[in-house]
Amino acid sequence: MAAPVLSSTPIIFSSWFCPFAQRVLIAAHAKKPAAHFAVHELSFQELFTSKPQWLLDLNPEGLVPFMAWKSNSSSSGSSSGSSSSSTWDTQAAVAAAAAAGLDAVVVRESLVCNEYLEDKFPDPPLLPSDPVGRAAARLLTHRVSNEFVTAFIRVLKDQRDTQSVQEAAAARLDDEITWLMSRMSSKGPLALSDRLSLEAAAASLDDEITWLMSRMSSKGPLALSDRLSLVDCAVAPHLLRLYILRHYAGYRYKGPAAVRLRQYCKALKSHPAVAATLVHPEGLDYREELLKVYAHYGVSLVFNHRAPLW
């Protein structure tokens, strides 16, 4: 795909299957109509097999999500009421692109992008108005990123059948994807060490979900109230992927907060900003195609490639 042309309108660089990119898209959709943005979709191949040079110029890590726009644009400024002649250094947002000869502002990392959107477009707010409430929301978001997502990834990694991985290494990629999907969804027993590892990973994920549900608003139905927040943006993509863990690892939440979890997931899926991100770019079945992408995750592990941390 050709390199996008940067303008005053921020571009969100995303991939439909990436939960971290989905965080930013949820927040951006929630900020409409005040927020004006474009979305540039990168394919699995562009991210993990043949990264285009323009991607590495804008973001040397070559990952999504990130936002970019022309640096001489007012889009890089603060929200209304702030001076445009700031004395604060902004090198962290422009240095990488400048090194590649690009006049661009680049904001990376999903949570940082969401904080930018909150600062730039304060209405509708995605954080409480009081300092203590904002701090509490950020503490929840921190826990989601450092504990819950880590527990999710452990279950995803530990679901592999060791024998299946060894057999799969002999197959070519197209045949292997089909083979690996059928093996992952089978009911055959795992090796003892793998089973124990999976049980420990599942128990850890249960604990994190229970903790998160206990810290969320009792009135709900969303994390802090009946309004979407940055906490919801952070946790929604992985919670709405629990069905993938059920499909490949047989995971089901066994904790005491099952009712609140179901209520919360239902509220997330029905929110317009979240629903807008649960769409395949080519109009295919989103859930089914996402399952196939996570089979690619297993293939990456077989070949010892750098697997995306989903």
N, C-alpha and C positions, 0 to 999 in steps of 0.2 A: 504494500500500500504506500502511496506517495506521502511525503512529509506534509503535515498540516501547516497551513499558513497562519502564523500568530497575528492577532489583532488586539483591539481593546477588550474584546469579549474573552473572558477566561475559558480555557479548554480544560475539561476534566479528562485525563487520560485513564482509561478504564478497560477492564475485560469483564464481560458479563458473568463469568464463572468465579471471579475473585471476590471473596467475602470482604476483604479490606477495601477494595474499590467500591463495593456495594455500600459500605458505611458512608462514603462521601456522596454517592448518588442519592441516598436517602435524605441526607441533610440538605443537599442542593435542591431536591424536589420540594422539601418542606419549606424552603425559603422562597419559593415562587409565590407571587409574580415579581417580587422585588429583585430576586437574583436572576441575572441573565447569564447563561453559560451555554457552551457547546460541549458535546461528548465525542471523543475520538476513541473508537473501539479497536483494541489490539487483539489479535488472535492468539491462540495457544502457541502456534509455531513462532510468531513474532516475539513472544515473551521468552520461550524456552528452547528454541532450536536455531533461529536465525534472526537475532535482534538487528533491526535496521540502524544504521549509523545515526540518523537524526534522533532516534530514541536515546541512544547513549550520549549524544551531545546535550540533550536537554536534561537527562537524568542518568548520570554515569552508572548507577546501580541497575538500570535497565528494567525496573520493576514498576508496577502500578500499585496504588493510584498516585498521581501527582497532578497538579494544576499548573498551567503556564499561560502567560500572556505577554504582550510587548511591554517592556519595562518603562517606556515613556508614556504609558497609559495611566490615566487616573484610577484605573481599576486596582492598582497596587496601593493606593492610598487608604487611609482609614475612613471610618464612617463619618457622617456629617458632624461638624463642630470641631474637628481636629485640624491643626495646621498642616498644610501640604509640605512645608519646608522643615521636615523633621530632622533633628540632629542625631537621631539614633542610627547606628550602622546597620545596613541591610545586606551585607555581603553574603550571608548564608543563603539568601534567596536569589542572588544573581551571579555568584562567582562561577558556578559550574557552567552555566550557559555562556558567560562572558569568555571563559577559557576556550570555548568552541567557536568564538566569534559571533555569538548570538546576543541580540539585545532583548533579553527576556527575563521575566521574573518567574521563578519556579518554586512552588511550595510542595513539599513532599510529605509523606507519612499520613495515613488516614486520619488520625486524631488531630494532627496539626492542621490539616486541610479543613476539618470540621470546625476547629477553633477559629480559623480565618473566616470561614463563612459566617460564624456567629458574630464575630467582630465587625465584619464588613456589612452584613445585613441583619441588624438587630431585631427586626420584625419580620415574621413572628419569632419570639424568643425560643431558643432551645435549651436555655439554662434558667434556673430561678433568678429572680431579681436581687435577692439579698446575698451578701458575701458568704454567709455560712451555708446557705442552700447551694450556691455555686460550688463551694469547696466540697460539700457532701456528694454532689453529682460527679465531680472530678475524681473523688475517691472511688466511687463505684466504677467509673470508667477505667480507672487504673487497675482495679481488681479484675475486671473483665479481661483486659488485655494481657495481664501478667499471670493470671491463675486459670480463669475459665478457658480461654483460648488454648493455653498450654495443655490443659486436661483434655480438651477436644482433640488436639493433634495427637496426643498419646494414644487415645483409642483408635484413631485413624491409622497410626503407624503399627500398633500392636495387633491389628486384625489379620496380619498376613500369615498364611500357612507356609512354614519353612519349606516343606517338600514342594509345594506349588511354586514357590519362588525359584527353586533349583530347576524344576522342569521347565518353567517359563523362559529361563535364560537361553534355551536352545532355539526358541521360536523367533520368527521375524515379527516386526512391530504390528502390522495389521492383523495377522493371525493371532498374535499374542494378546492383543486387546480383547478380542472375542473370547479367547480361551480363558484369560484371567478373570473376566467378568463372570463367566459361568462357574469357575472354581470358587471365586469369592462368595458367590451367593449360595453355594452348596451347604448342606447341613452336616458334612463330615467332621469328625473330631480333629481338633488341633493337637500339635505336640504338647506335652504336659507343661513345659516351660513357657510356651507361647500362650497357653490357656491361662496360666497363673498370671502372666504379665498382662493379658487382656483384662482379667478380672480386677487386678489392681488399678489399671487405667480407668476402667468403668466406675469403680468405687470412688476414685478421685473426682471424676466428672460428676457423679451423683452429688458428692459433697459440695462442689462448686455451685451446681444448680440450686441446691437447697439453700446455700448461703445467700446467693443472689436473690432468690425469691423472698427470703426472710427480710432482706433490706429494702425491698421495693414497697411502694405505697400500698397500704391496705385497702385504700379506696379504689386505686387503679383507674382503668384496667392496665395502663401503661406503667413504666418504671417509677415515675415521680408523681404522676397525676393522670388526668384524662387527656393530657396534651403530650405530644411527642417531644422528646428531649434528646440531648446528645448521648445520654446513657442508652436509650433505645437504639440510636443509630449505631452505637458500638457493639451491642450484644445481638441485635436482630439477625445479622447474616449467619452467624454460627448456630444460633438456636434454631433457625429455620432450615438448617442442614442436619439436624439430628436424624432425620429419616435416612440420610446417607449412611450414618453409623449403624442404624438398624439394618439396612440392606446388606452392608458388607461385613459388619462385625456382630450383628445380632444384639446391638445395644438397645436397651430400654431403660429409661429413668426409673429407679426403684426407691427414690426418696419420699419423704412425707409431704412434699409440696406439689404433688402431681396436679391437683385441681388448679392451683394458682398458675402453674406452668402452662396448662392447657388454655386457661383464660388469657394469659399474657400472649401466647403465640397466636391465638385467634385475633386478639386486638392488633397485634403487629401486622398480620397478613391483610387485615381489612383497612388499615390506614392507607390513604391514597399515596403518600410519599413512599411507603414501603412497597405497596402493590405495583407502583410504577417501575420498580427495579426487578420484579420477578417475571421478567419477559426475556425470551430469547431473541437476539437481534434479527434472526431470519424467520421468526414466527413459528419455530418448532416448539415442541412440548418442553417447557423450561425444566421441570423436575426430572424428566427422563434424560434430557441432554446433560444435565448436571451430574447424574449418575455416571454417564459415560466419561465425563471429564475426570471424575475421581477414579475411574479405572486407569486413566493416564497416570494418575499419581502413583498407583501401584506399579505400572510399567517403569516409571522413572526410578523407583526404588530397586527394581530388578536389575536395571542397567547401571546402577550407582551414579545416576545423574543427580544434579542438584534438584531435589523435589520441592515444589512450591509448598510453603507451610500453610496449608489450608485446614 
